[in-house]
Amino acid sequence: MNRPIAISLSPNTDSKDVARAWSVLFSRSLRENTDILSEVAHLISKKFDNRFVVLNSSGRQALYDLLRAYDIGLGDEVIIQAFTCIAVPEPILWVGAKPVYADTAKDAYSIDVQNVLKKITPNTKAIIVQHTFGIPGPIEEIVSMAKEKNIIVIEDCAHAFGAELNNRALGTFADASIISFGRDKCLSSVYGGACVVKNREQMEKLRAFHNQRKQPPFMWTAQQLLHPILFSYIIPSYFTFGIGKVLLVLFQRAQLLSRAVELRERSGRKPLHIEYQYAPALAQLLVLQLGKIDAMNARRKYIADRYAQELFGSKAVLPAVSQNTQPSWLRFPVLVKNQKQVMFMAREKNILLGDWYDSALVPKGSNLIEFQYSLGSCSVAEKTAEQVINLPTYPSLTDTQVSEIIALIKTYAS
Ligand SMILES: Cc1ncc(COP(=O)(O)O)c(C=O)c1O
């Protein structure tokens, strides 16, 4: 039986990942083998020419460390885009700096260069360029503009592992970048991330920050290892009398499953894992994913190409991608005027599409005052949030399922 179409339910886990999670859960030697950390860092660094890689327990921890490595703190401003997750402004606030939101470009999902220029002040220390959905943002323009003004540029490659611009890996254009191995990223170990830097001194600072942390307690690690395992029961039964849905809620309530963003983060408090090192147990999951990343990304590209070709001429607005780019297509975004209706019709047909990002700053309901975002300040991003739908590209999606999604969009998008 095929897995049902569900964009966010442990999307790149297959039976081998589940088997690995079981064996790590029950093997102390695998969980405590720290050699795996340098192996994983080495494998990742091969994707980023002449860069150093320092592992972290999440993408937001990586961003937190990078900002500290650049001595960004009280009184400093960091420009980020609206149409993002609180995971991006969080670390800026943790170091005592101010997140300044720039709007996104029209019909695009990344930062608008002209709007960035308007937001620069003498206090601007850094600009974060987010390659949303793995589609390259205007990194070359921002890097050359920032150089003149002595502003640091950080690439947010949380969605973009394996993406390229002009045959060069995203993550190698700016001073530094971050990646994420979160549960629904291109490469996943449930929690995890890394800083990618070109400067040895920065790398040493980042290592020192990370070494000061403690290993996560067993219970936390076990909770993450249970993620692929429990989802292997939740997914097949998700639409069978709603059994999977009930299991998901029960497992979350019983704290057997973690959340990608903890509830306390919505009001600006730090998540637990910020105090932890990247666990060797999670690196055991990541090494397996690294072995198949090229195949997974090739499948994502194949699926995205089908959407682009077969939805061309439909009512859905397709993402504009210039010829010299090779997105990683974590998800394939389209804009429709009747977002809620299309999402509803999809659910009626047991298809779970994605809602990144259904507001300028997600999760919806986060304390916008805490995150210093004023509603109405980034009108393009807010409009995009009202119209966007994400189509899945995860590797196990079958060709027939892709056809079903295309038919759904053609029928219902207006
Ligand atoms: C655009 C973006 N940047 C950074 C992050 C942070 O990654 P992590 O969840 O690993 O902390 C996320 C997380 O979803 C994200 O969507």
PDBQT file of the ligand as one rigid body, heavy atoms in Angstrom, charges set to zero:
ROOT
HETATM    1  C1  LIG A 501      13.463  29.309   6.941  1.00  0.00    +0.000 C 
HETATM    2  C2  LIG A 501      13.915  28.621   8.181  1.00  0.00    +0.000 A 
HETATM    3  N1  LIG A 501      15.073  28.984   8.733  1.00  0.00    +0.000 NA
HETATM    4  C3  LIG A 501      15.538  28.376   9.842  1.00  0.00    +0.000 A 
HETATM    5  C4  LIG A 501      14.841  27.367  10.444  1.00  0.00    +0.000 A 
HETATM    6  C5  LIG A 501      15.400  26.731  11.684  1.00  0.00    +0.000 C 
HETATM    7  O1  LIG A 501      15.657  25.384  11.557  1.00  0.00    +0.000 OA
HETATM    8  P1  LIG A 501      15.457  24.394  12.799  1.00  0.00    +0.000 P 
HETATM    9  O2  LIG A 501      14.052  23.958  12.827  1.00  0.00    +0.000 OA
HETATM   10  O3  LIG A 501      16.404  23.277  12.520  1.00  0.00    +0.000 OA
HETATM   11  O4  LIG A 501      15.840  25.149  14.024  1.00  0.00    +0.000 OA
HETATM   12  C6  LIG A 501      13.616  26.966   9.917  1.00  0.00    +0.000 A 
HETATM   13  C7  LIG A 501      12.839  25.899  10.566  1.00  0.00    +0.000 C 
HETATM   14  O5  LIG A 501      11.853  25.423  10.179  1.00  0.00    +0.000 OA
HETATM   15  C8  LIG A 501      13.136  27.601   8.744  1.00  0.00    +0.000 A 
HETATM   16  O6  LIG A 501      11.969  27.241   8.187  1.00  0.00    +0.000 OA
ENDROOT
TORSDOF 0
